[in-house]
Every structure is written in C-alpha cells, then in structure tokens.
Amino acid sequence: MADNFLERQRRDYEERKAAWLRKKRGITAGKNHIERPEDESL
C-alpha cells in the first residue's frame, strides 16, 4: 500500500511540474518579443 501511495504522489508531482513549466514558458515567450517596423530606417 505504501508503494502505491509514493508512486501516485510522485506521478502527481511530475504532472503539476510539467503543467507549471508549460505555463511558465508560454508567459516568458510573449514578453521577449520586440516588434520592429518593416523599414529599418524609420
């Protein structure tokens, strides 16, 4: 019984961690984008 408990806790932790990393990557990807005009002389 204890082994199943630990395995389930680890699996849940890994799922939460993966979701957090996906969310974190989505947020940081939008902040670093700089829009530039088509004509660089402007």
C-alpha positions in Angstrom: 0.0 0.0 0.0 2.8 2.5 0.8 4.5 1.9 -2.5 1.3 2.8 -4.4 1.0 5.9 -2.4 4.5 7.1 -3.1 4.2 6.3 -6.8 1.0 8.2 -7.0 2.4 11.2 -5.2 5.5 11.2 -7.5 3.3 11.0 -10.6 1.0 13.8 -9.4 4.1 16.0 -8.6 5.5 15.4 -12.1 2.2 16.3 -13.7 1.9 19.5 -11.8 5.6 20.4 -12.5 5.1 19.8 -16.3 2.0 21.9 -16.3 3.8 24.7 -14.4 6.7 24.6 -16.8 4.4 24.8 -19.9 2.6 27.8 -18.4 5.9 29.5 -17.5 7.3 29.0 -21.0 4.1 30.5 -22.5 4.3 33.6 -20.4 8.0 34.3 -21.0 7.8 33.7 -24.7 5.5 36.7 -25.2 7.5 39.2 -23.1 10.7 39.0 -25.1 9.2 39.7 -28.5 10.0 43.2 -29.9 8.0 44.4 -32.8 10.0 46.2 -35.4 8.8 48.3 -38.4 9.3 46.8 -41.8 11.5 49.6 -42.8 14.6 49.8 -40.5 15.2 53.5 -41.4 12.1 54.6 -39.5 
